[in-house]
Amino acid sequence: MTDLYQNKYRIASARNPYWDYGWNGSYFVTICTKDRICWFGDVVDGKMRLSEMGDIANKCWREIPTHFPFVKLGNHVIMPNHVHGIVIIDKPYDHPVVIETQDFASLSPPPSPQSIPPKNQFGPQSKNLASIIRGFKIGVTKNARLINPDFAWQSRYHDHIIRNEKSFQNISAYIKNNPQKWHEDRFHANDRKPC
């Protein structure tokens, strides 16, 4: 779906309009390289073998909590042309955590959309999921372009708000097993830039 904004067509946001992505919660994120070019390495015998750029992406992902102290990380995997990971926003005092995991206490569900309007909808985009992903992508891009100046990310990313423990465990397993299922992966089948 496209919208007209300042006399230009743009793709409508895939973000949930009733959710503030700065709220505490767990988010499953997928970030793809531009044209799904396989910059990050290869899958060999069901295991990811990282290239130099793949090592950079892996290092930058692990450093997210250093730059965003309110973030904890769940499982992640660097694939040849994309990254899957769980980002857990855990600010000391904020809206309740969405799910219960082994590391987080279960709290009441988040406030209803009618009770609290999302604070980041049109305001500053900091201390939220978008700023975390933007920081990660900038870090990888800066260092990857020292190796190959053509490196680029797809402009958007996909996210899913993880709402319960079962979903958290299923997504964690999916991420862990992703390299073993690479040849079935929709990101593998790419007519323009096959891996």
Order of alpha helices (4+ residues) and beta strands (2+ residues): beta-beta-beta-beta-beta-alpha-alpha-beta-beta-alpha-beta-alpha
